[in-house]
Amino acid sequence: MKKLIPVLGLAIVAIAGSATVAQGRIQSARASAEVCVLLPDTKSSVRWEQFDRPDIGAALKKAGVSFVINNAQGDAQKQRDQADQCLANGAKVLILTQLDAGSAIAIQKAAASKGAKSIDYDRQVIGGIGQVYVSFDGHAVGVLQGKGVVAGLKANGKYGSKPVVAELNGGQEDGNSFLFKGGYDSILKPLYANGTFKKGPDQFTPAWDNDKARTIFEQMLVKTGNKIDAVAAANDGLANAVVSALKAQKLKPIPLSGQDATPAGVQNILAGWQTMTVYKAVPKEAAAVSAAAIAILKGKPLKTTGTVPNGKKKEKAILIAPTSITKANYKLLFTDKFLKRSDVCVGAFAKYCK
């Protein structure tokens, strides 16, 4: 038996090694990688694991670039530790979706001290030193959300009766939250100012936490005596928190925006509980950030769409246009293969799909 133990150990190592190769991405924290992808969490959106991880991984693998993909599960210190491990293992490019500006700046400075470059992915690191910001046009996302709320109020006949519009924003630690809010406020503020709409409660949601969002919206309902006629919600998770609270209070659906075109968001749209969502074709974003990382690795120029403000300086950017999704065009998500019909048209929601 004693002679079998080391043989068995070698067999296990061999199996583990072959599994790593078969999966197409580095699993071991000790393995070297040219590109280190730092994803934020699984709570703010399902996209990070459902789309970003496999899409970025596939693009880098196709290019023959070694990589590791980490998810910090909402822990900023964990993300810093993951970055430090990547840098210790020789990473040359960090693709970073920040959890907060302070930790993100520290990560980027640590990378620079090791001669590595960093990319702001989906969330801009304000005050950071990233080589490029790759994302969707956040202001345009918010504009679509604001227009969706207005369209919903026109459709249900409340546009002309001074409806109360609440705003349920993303996390203040995420610069994108301000881009989205700036977008829908550009539509809503003029309507508040001229008395067409009445401005209701307006609050940010710490860390985009959906459970906290429901509590916040329930408090909004209490504060207004349930008199909220529409909500500009920053993404589908927050929108679903609104839906859950409305159902719990046995209230009717109200115009409600969203973002990310998640299966749950589309189901809420089909069932009449959500007015719209914003489709951000993550495969396009993943392809863009992968191409940027590869270009940086090879010392080639970046193909950007322009620059965006970052504090007192300008940052190179690759911005992708978003698309509004409603009942009228939700099937685009299926034809684009962003979602499967079976992800949406199931159970109680199957009757809404034609």
C-alpha angles and dihedrals in degrees: 000000000000091000092052096057099073091041091053090048091054090049091053091050091050093050091048091050094050091048090055092053092046092054091053098228136080113259104175118089087216096057119101120242135179094212125041118196115202112195120188111224147307098246103067092056140347089230097086095067099022097051117359098052098050096037096050091042092052093049094049092044091052089053091052093243119146114231148162126212120207133182118205094201091224095307112125093193090051089052090052090050090050090051092048090051091050092050091048087053092054105264112172099188130035119201101201131191100185130223094196135354097244096056092039093054089049090052092050093048090049089051092050091051088057093047093254128133128225135211125206103228119200091325119063116228102226108215091012131127102231119154092227141356113231115191148105119284098274096193090051089051090056092047090056090049092050091048089049092056091049091049091050093052091049091049095052094044098245099107093096098043099074096258120203110241120197126197122217105188132190126254119310089222089066115076089206090068089066092047091053092044091048088054098051092038088057086063100036104039095067088052091050090048096052094044097248090119130025114227111238131188114325119195142157121231115228111243090346086280108177094204090053089046091059091050091048093050092046087055089050090055092050091048093052098037089247090302100135113128101183141002132213098209116185098222143000094266091057090043090054089052088056091049092050092050093048092050091048089055091044090240125151126253117277132193105286133174129210144171141219098046092244120178090251091049093051091046090054089051093051091047091050098248098108127041101207147337132209118246112215106181096226092189088063091049092045090049091049095050092044090051090049092051092049092048091051091048091051095042093243125144118266120244102224135175093223136282137302130203117266108178108299094343139061124249126205111248143194105200124184124203117244128219130223114234124202136153087281097063109015091119088072085079089061097044090049088050089233090126132015119236086234089059091061112019098063137114114345091359097057091086091062095057116085 
